[in-house]
């Protein structure tokens, strides 16, 4: 069972926390992480792409020239796929790219990602993530100057910090997510992960089921 140091928002040690092995000491599974990321990106696709076939392209109702006697190839419509501005053959059509990904595999992928961040020293546990007002600059200073973190940072809280979500959404360097909505993609997309004590305990309970 790994034991981590808990810090405050000024990066001072305030205690320790024991984390379950099933959530924060899980072996690295690269293929499982690839599957989790692929599933996340597939579910995020809009699938609204659309091309028109020869029936849907406007025009082309009249035969361009008679069938025989012109010396040219026979054609029945100027909207044939052979013509410029004609229909598209086997083009993309609206579809749903999402598919089912097993819950156990999703949880194991998250545990693998969290464990890799912890082993690499890129996971920081804080006592609490508190912000007085949803100010982007205030949160940026808290992460840069208080927690001494640069690069893309993920903030994980227990779902009661709406100010953190509002302040992070306008900063491309910061991302905020609730513990029960955390995905392996979120963890892998960040250089550093900051988790509150409550969020770490919630993740430990969920991932050990």
N, C-alpha and C positions, 0 to 999 in steps of 0.2 A: 504493500500500500504506500504510494508515494506521499511524502509530506512536503507541502509547499509553504513558503512564507507569505503571509498576508500583509499587504501594504496599505497605507492610506493614500489620499490623492496627492500627497507631497512626496511620495516614494519612500516613506519611512516605515520601518517594520513595526507592526502592531500585534503580531501573533502568528500562529501557524494553523494549518488546516490539513487534515488527512483526507486524501482523495481515494476513491475506490479503484482497484486495479482494472475492473471491467470497463471503466470509462476513461481513465487517464494513464493506464499502463498497458494498453492494447497493442499487439504487434502491428507493424506497418504492413498494410495490404494494398499494394499499388493498383492491382487490377480492380479491387473493390472500390477504391477511390475513383478510378477512371469510370467505372459503371455509375457511381453516384453522381459525378459531375455530368456525364452524358445524359442521365435521366433528368437532372435539374435543368439543363439547357434545353432539352427537348420539350419539357413541360412549359418553358417560358416562350416558346415560339408562337407567334400569332397565327401562322398558317393561313393568312389571308391572300396569298399570292394567287394570281389568276391570269390566264391568257385566253384569248378568244380563238375558237376553232372556225372553220370556214362557214359554218351556219350562223355564228354570232357576229361575224364581221359585217359591218354595214355595206350595202351595195352588192354588185355582182349578180343581180337577178336576171340580167339579159345575157344571152350568149354573145361573146365578143365578136365572133364572125361565124359564117356558115360552116357547116361540118366539112364539106368537100369542095374542091375546085379552086382553092386559094393558094395551094402549094405550101401552106403553113401547117404546123401541128394543130391537131384538133384540141379545142378547149371549150369548156362549158361555162366557166365563170372566171372573172378577173380576181375573185377572192379565193382562188385555189391556193393551197400551200406552196405551189410552184411559183407563184407570182409575188412580186414585191407588194407589200402591204396586204398580203393574203393572210389566211388563217394559219395558226400554229398547230403542228402535229404533235400530239402527246406532250403538250406543254403543262406546266404546273397548274394544279387546281386546288381550291380550298380544301384543307384537310386538318385533322387533329393529330399532332405529333406526340402527344402525351401517351404514356404507357404505364403499366403497373410495375412498381418496384417494391419488392418485399420489405415489410417493416423491419424485420430483423437485419436484413442487409443494410438498410438505411441507417439503423442505429450503430451497427458495427463500423460502417464507413465513418460516421461522425466520431466514434470512439478512437478509431485509427488516426483521424486527422488531429484530434485534440491531443492524443498521446504524442504524436510526432512534434507538435508545437511545444509541448512541455519538455520533451527531450532536447529540443534544439534551443531551449531558453527563450522562446518567443511567446510564452504564455505568462501573463501576470495576473495574479489574484489580488483584488483590492477589497477593502472592507465594505465599501458601498460606492455606487456611482450617483452622486448627487449634484444637481445643477440648479441654481436659484431661478434662473430664467432661461428660456430656450433661445440663447444667443450663440450664434455660430462662432464668433470671435472668442467668447468666453470658453467654450468647449475646446477650441483649437489651442488656446493658451494652457488650458488644464492638461491637455495631452502632451504638448510640446515641452512646457516649462515644468509642470508639476510631475508628470509621469516619465518625463525624459524619453519620449518615444518619437521617432521620425518614421516617415513612410506611411503606407496605408495601414490603418489601425481599425480593428473591429472591437466594438464595445458590446458586451453581452450582459444584460441585466435581467431581473426577474419579472419584468412586465409592468412595473409600477413607476417607471421613469419616462413619462411622455416627453418631458423637456429634453432629455437626451436624444430621443428620436427626432424631435423637431430641429434641434441644433445641428445634428449630424447630417441631415438629408441634403443640406445645401453646401456641403464640403466634400469634394471628391476624394479627399484623403481619409475621411472618416466614414464608418458605417456602424449602424446601431441595429441590434436585433434582440428580440426576447429569447429567453433560454429555451422555451418550448417550441420556438419557431426556428431554432438554429439548425443549419444544414451543413454538411461537410463542405459544400461549395463555398459557403461564407468563410469558413476557417481557412481553406486553401487559398482563397482570393486575397487574404490579408497577410501583411508581413508580421504584424504583432497582434495578439489577441489579449484583451483586457476583460476579465470576468469578475463580477462581484461575488462575494462570499455566498450569498443566497442563491445566485444563479449556478454556481459550481455545485452546491449541494443538490439543487433540483436536477441538474444534468446527471449527477452521480446516481440519484435515485431512478431516473428514467432509463439510463443506459445499463443498469445492472439487472433489469427485469428479464 
